[in-house]
């Protein structure tokens, strides 16, 4: 496995691939901002044809050797490079939206080509890099070294009335991108494509190498951008219809992928997030912050209609889970808790982080929703990956099309009519609640779990309704069940203790939902618990 590093850039942790430089791109281009008389015909069909043809030829690494003044930039210096707002893509359109470009430098070595598209004439004109497009004061950049067309690293989108203050969409590094909701706070990231993020081969990070921007109508908050994706194993042609609404950003995506090589694990609609610690996982929470995470759960609306909540973990060792499905209705990494008190954070504002929900708009067929959880000791590495992995073998020449929408919002746009998992907690077990162990620790080691369910009409059930927890575990023994009504959440808490029945340290798969008189009341809670080694199964 080779994971990307993270850098704080333009209100976002930016991803970069760290691929070796192989070519020096210094072709001389005419100056300007996409206004030269070098327009070429463009359409999405042409782009798909180009991507398909590229997949039939060998991959050419186009990462460039940067001038020394750019290669040696620190994250602070890179972040200090400012774009001149007068050079913004639609500055002369007086539109509701505008686009600025990221400078190459530091780990961003892939030159990304940008094009302006006239939607009526269907002509595309390249926007060439010029040092005059940026402001370098206080960056330490020697502008005399900026020779030729270095390209750009990515782009960011602004929305009126803050056309230069707060970007709301950002594409930067490999095929990573992200957006915000009305809090204007970036959080988790999405990717165009993931390749072999959990296999016996090195993970591959495809690059978006070209973007084409259709000029939107002056009063529109929607715009269309096309992207060409390239990597050693695959190419791709993407159409993003991006709707920058008042409280959320919605991306309608048409993704066309063409395989160059056999791919063991393909990730469609991949997303990456960070989970360091939460209510149930306290190993890395020895700070002033009760919780530290961009997302707290993987939520799935399966093809058969079942809703599933899988709380995220920060495991001691790398963990991979595949949830088989057919034509899923949706899935996403969700930040359910937006209460400041849960995080006590005034720097990264985890209470404001958006969720990301995937809604397929075409039939996806058979496959699995894959979840990769990587150990992390802090909060500066995205250690969570979720994506759709098609069941069909991916061999050279395979062509795939996936339609889906991405919703960047506080919570997913859809929810189960049943009760949802409100919180998951775990801690020392084997004693009676209300009588904390203190100096009298239990004689037998156990782990206690408390799962809260709320919503779905639980507060309308008649007093005295019998709530039955339906729980299964892959190993061990469950004891001491309690079901409590919690007025503060208007829902129920299910408490039980897990006892080991062997010395195995294999992960324990847990599954729980609640019902009454055979009627299911809640979504399904899935959890993966990692028991300690036998010698650690004792209390002080």
Secondary structure, DSSP 8 states (H G I E B T S, - for coil): ----EEEEETTEEEEE------B--------SSS-SS--EE--HHHHHHHHHHHHTS-----BB---HHHHT--HHHHHH-EE-GGG-TTGGGT-SEEEEEE--BTTB-B-BEEEEEETTTTEEEEE---GGGEE-TTS---GGG--S---BSEEEEEETTEEEEEEEEEEESTTEEEE--TT-----EEES-EE-SSSSS--B--EEEEEEEE---TT-SEEEEEEEEE-SSEEEEEEEEEEE-SS-EEEEEEEEEEESS-BS-EEEEEEEE-EEE-SS--TT--SS-S-EES--EEEEE-TTS-EEEEE----SS-EEEEEEEES--EEEEE-----GGGT--SSS-GGG--EEEEEESS---EEEEEEEE---SSSSS--EEEEEEESS-B-TT-EEEEEEEEEEESS-S---SSBEEEEEEEEE-SS-TTS--TTS--SS--EEEEEEEE-TTGGGS-TT---EEEEEESSSEEEEEEEEEETTTTEEEEEEEEE-SSS--S-EEEEEEEEETTEE-B-EEEEEE----GGG-S--
